[in-house]
């Protein structure tokens, strides 16, 4: 890909795939084109056996400023005042977010700049997030008469009710350190160490069995939506199937024998 592409892709020998939002002119907004490109890239990476972990980064001062408001405003010229276009765009965005959750590979957000509205939703949707000390987060839709209802879905599944409602009702920008306290991001790093910190985390996860990691990710999101008893029944079944897998046999054997495991990813 050339530097003019709005989504860059870089593969590493460790199994880490870096996807970089590269539309700085629009502050990496989730335009229709960006959503399409990102959704396709995540889906393809999920099926690629060479990819073990995905890092989602961005170029420019903004990680992602949310939806492209100029694109949304242009849709108002239609006879239905944009209803059809708005519906399509919101469904497309929801599809990408759900695609990240459904992707069998862990997705880590590397946040160097601001992440606002649907950009904050994107960070909250990723399985893990590492932020620069200079990163900032907000759901500011309330300030322009457009409540961040879809970002609310991901945000409310990451932080407590009080923290989520404060962000949604005030639209205030919060610093990276506060985002870490709230649980929106996992780690905060100095700007010059951000990529190194993110890649170290990604490579640590990439060293695990793909089968084990994908089993765990799928089970985590599934059980979270279940009542307690149902969740335990489901998790017990997952454990049984996981125990029967070759990698679990190898991993346990390696632990007992005090040697490094040799994963076969099945």
Phi, psi and omega in degrees: 000148177270166181293349179273350177293144181279348176223115181262151182228133181220122181263143177242151183298339181284353182097006179269130175252122176261121173253126186239119174294130190223045179238060184301330179302326178251021178056037178055039180297152178276070176290172178301319181294317181296318179298317180297313181296316183293317179299317179295317181297318179294316180297317180293319179295325179297333181261357184270114183295343179279344180264126181250327180215145178246131173250129179251110183240187180204150172262146177101178183287347180242129170296308176191127182268011178093205180293154177281101185294331177292321178295318178294319181295322179299330181291343180293346181287346180290162182299330181269014179062021174101002185305312182297315180293318179299318180298315180297317182294317180294321178292323178296315179297315179299324179295319178295316180298316179292329177294325177294316179295320182282342181300130181290346180264138176300140179242124182246125175276132174248104192252110181261334184235210181282150174226105186237151178053238180294342173289322173293322175301319180296317177297314181295330182285326180300152183295324179221161178213135174241130185239146170290153175301339182268356181291152178221152185224142175197160171237081193270011184305326181301334181286341181241019176079017181228091184301138183283070186289318179284320172302330179304325183299310180287318182300315183290346177265003179244324186237171181291163180303315182296318179294317180298313182294325178296315178296317184289325185274333180262328185073009183294148175276130179247143181284167184300319182299319178291322178299323178291319178299324182280343181096009179284328175233156182274318186219150176239133183231157172299146183309318183286347181250005187299307183296319179299317180295316180296314182293326177297318178294315180299317182289328175298315180290323181296340180282351180275170175294128177301318180301312182297314182296314181293323176299315181293319180296313180300316182293322181301309183289329179290311184292334183298333182267002184258155169297160188305308183297318179295322180297318179292321177298315180296313182296325178295321178294320178297318180298319180298311180297321179295319179298329181280350181287150181300320182293327176293319177299315180294315183297315179294319178298319180295322178297313181296321182273000177057052177222167178284136178288152176247098185287141173249356177062034172205000000 
